[in-house]
């Protein structure tokens, strides 16, 4: 069966990623590649909306950590939205929220991204 799809929509100067499916090694790699492409195009503000990706495994999380690192090194900012309660707890436990805050809705995440420059 096919892997995760990752749609991208730009809201002003913010790239919003919409993964759809299981975030494992293939899904994580697709998100990270979309991020690399957007960074190369000059984007520095990112939101990942997990509404259609309720399952994220440890390998998928490792790719997200790589994405966060790449964005931070580029003076950008990233945040997540629409995570399940369990995924939100895992992200918090692993310390990802220190570098990429979590918001209940995409709108709140975009508002945060628009107001915060990386650094």
C-alpha positions as CSV (number, residue, x, y, z in Angstrom):
1,X,0.0,0.0,0.0
2,X,1.2,3.5,-0.7
3,X,3.0,5.7,1.8
4,X,2.2,9.0,3.2
5,X,1.4,12.0,1.0
6,X,2.5,15.5,2.0
7,X,0.7,18.4,0.5
8,X,2.1,21.9,1.0
9,X,0.2,25.2,1.0
10,X,1.7,28.6,1.5
11,X,-0.1,31.1,3.7
12,X,1.7,34.4,3.2
13,X,5.3,33.5,4.0
14,X,4.5,30.4,6.0
15,X,4.7,26.9,4.5
16,X,2.0,24.6,5.9
17,X,2.6,20.8,5.4
18,X,-0.3,18.4,5.4
19,X,0.9,14.8,5.8
20,X,-1.7,12.2,5.1
21,X,-1.0,8.8,6.5
22,X,1.4,6.9,8.8
23,X,4.5,8.9,9.7
24,X,7.2,6.3,9.6
25,X,10.6,6.4,7.8
26,X,9.0,7.0,4.4
27,X,6.6,9.6,5.7
28,X,9.2,11.4,7.8
29,X,11.5,11.5,4.9
30,X,8.9,13.1,2.7
31,X,8.1,15.8,5.2
32,X,11.8,16.5,5.7
33,X,12.3,16.7,1.9
34,X,9.4,19.1,1.5
35,X,11.0,21.2,4.3
36,X,14.4,21.2,2.5
37,X,12.8,22.3,-0.7
38,X,10.9,25.1,1.0
39,X,14.1,26.3,2.8
40,X,16.0,26.3,-0.5
41,X,13.2,28.5,-1.9
42,X,13.7,31.0,1.0
43,X,10.9,30.0,3.3
44,X,11.7,30.3,7.0
45,X,8.3,29.7,8.7
46,X,6.8,26.3,8.9
47,X,3.7,24.6,10.3
48,X,3.0,20.8,10.2
49,X,-0.7,20.0,10.5
50,X,-1.0,16.3,11.6
51,X,-4.8,16.2,11.4
52,X,-4.7,13.3,8.8
53,X,-1.7,11.6,10.4
54,X,-2.7,10.1,13.7
55,X,0.1,7.6,13.9
56,X,3.8,8.7,14.1
57,X,6.4,6.1,15.0
58,X,9.9,6.7,16.5
59,X,11.6,6.7,13.1
60,X,9.1,9.3,11.8
61,X,9.9,11.4,14.9
62,X,13.6,11.2,14.2
63,X,13.0,12.7,10.8
64,X,11.0,15.5,12.4
65,X,13.9,16.2,14.8
66,X,16.1,16.5,11.7
67,X,13.6,18.9,10.1
68,X,13.5,21.0,13.3
69,X,17.3,21.1,13.4
70,X,17.6,22.1,9.8
71,X,15.0,24.9,10.2
72,X,16.7,26.2,13.4
73,X,20.1,26.3,11.7
74,X,18.5,28.4,8.9
75,X,17.2,30.9,11.4
76,X,13.6,29.7,10.9
77,X,10.7,28.6,13.1
78,X,8.5,25.6,13.1
79,X,5.4,24.5,15.0
80,X,2.9,21.6,14.9
81,X,-0.8,21.5,15.0
82,X,-3.7,19.0,15.2
83,X,-1.7,16.3,17.0
84,X,-3.6,13.5,18.8
85,X,-3.4,13.6,22.6
86,X,-1.0,10.6,22.6
87,X,1.3,12.1,20.0
88,X,1.3,15.5,21.8
89,X,2.4,13.7,25.0
90,X,5.2,11.9,23.2
91,X,6.4,15.1,21.6
92,X,6.4,16.8,25.0
93,X,8.1,13.9,26.7
94,X,10.9,13.9,24.1
95,X,11.5,17.6,24.4
96,X,10.4,18.5,20.9
97,X,8.1,21.2,22.2
98,X,11.1,23.2,23.4
99,X,12.0,23.8,19.7
100,X,8.6,23.4,18.0
101,X,5.5,24.3,20.0
102,X,2.2,22.5,19.5
103,X,-1.1,24.2,18.9
104,X,-4.6,22.7,18.8
105,X,-5.4,24.3,15.5
106,X,-3.7,25.3,12.3
107,X,-4.8,28.9,12.6
108,X,-3.2,29.2,16.0
109,X,0.0,27.7,14.7
110,X,0.1,30.0,11.7
111,X,-0.5,33.0,13.9
112,X,2.4,31.9,16.1
113,X,4.7,31.3,13.1
114,X,3.9,34.8,11.6
115,X,4.8,36.4,14.9
116,X,8.0,34.6,15.7
117,X,11.2,34.8,13.7
118,X,13.8,32.1,14.1
119,X,17.0,32.9,15.8
